[in-house]
Amino acid sequence: MKSVRANIPISELEKMGFLCAWNGCEEKYPIKDGLPADWVNLMVFGGQPSPRATMLEVSSRQDCYRDTVLCPKHATEFLQVHLRPLPPIGRE
């Protein structure tokens, strides 16, 4: 998978806010407020990161395909519909 790297100045991000990555969704939040509790950060990368790598280290790698967010509605849909359920480990 080929990725395109884009460095957006913080001043531009502050104007835009963080936009939900769901195609067609226009929900966003101001960057200055930080990630709201009901939003989900979604990072997609390839390869083998170091077990102690921070999110910043992973997001700066060439094989980080997306570092984005999902609004509460689409986070729920993505996690519940598109991902396999977690096994009931320790919930017997």
N, C-alpha and C positions, 0 to 999 in steps of 0.2 A: 504494500500500500504506500503510495507516494503522498507525502504531506507537504503542505505549504506553511512556511514559518512566517508569522507576521508579528512585528513588535509595534504595539499601539501605545503612543504616548499617554501617560497617566492623565494629562489634561483632557484628552479625547475620551478616555474611559469615564472620567468624572462627568462629562457632558452626557454620554450615552447611558450610563448605568450598566448593570449587568443584566443582559437579556436572556430569558429562558431559551435553551437550545432546541426546544421542541419546534419542529417545522410548522410555521404559521402562528405560533404563540407570540404575543406582544408583551407579556408580563415582564416586568423588570424591577430592580431595586437599586437605590443609590449606592454607589461604591463606598462612599464615606460612612455609611451605616454598617458595613460589614455584612456577612452572609446571615440572613434571617434564619431563625431556628427551624422553620418548616421548609426551607429550600435545601436542595441536595447538590453537593459538589460532585461532579462526574469527571474523572480523569481516565483517559484511555491511552495506554502505551504498550509498546511491544518490547521484546527482549527481557533480560533478567536484571532488574535493579538490585543494587546492594540492599541487604536486609535492613540496613540502617539509613537508607536514603530518605531524605525529607521530601515533601511534596514539591518544594521549590526546586530541588535537585532533579527530580523526575520530570517536572514540567519544562525544564530547560534543555532536556535531552532531544536529540534529533528524531527519536522514535516516539515522541509524545504526540499522538494524533489529535487529541482534543483535551482541553482543560476548560471545562465549562460548568454551567449550573442548570438545574431544572427547577421550575416553580413547584409549589406544593401539589397542584393538580397533576402535573405531568410526572413528577417524581413518584407519586403513588402509583400511577398507571405503569410507568416503566418498571418499577421494582416489583409490583405485584403481577403484572401481566407478562412482561418480557423476560424476566429472570426466573430461573428455577428456584422453588422455595428452599429455604434453609432446612436441613434435617433437624429433628427435635432432640438435639444433643443436650443432655442435662435437663430435659423438660419431661421427665417420665412421671 
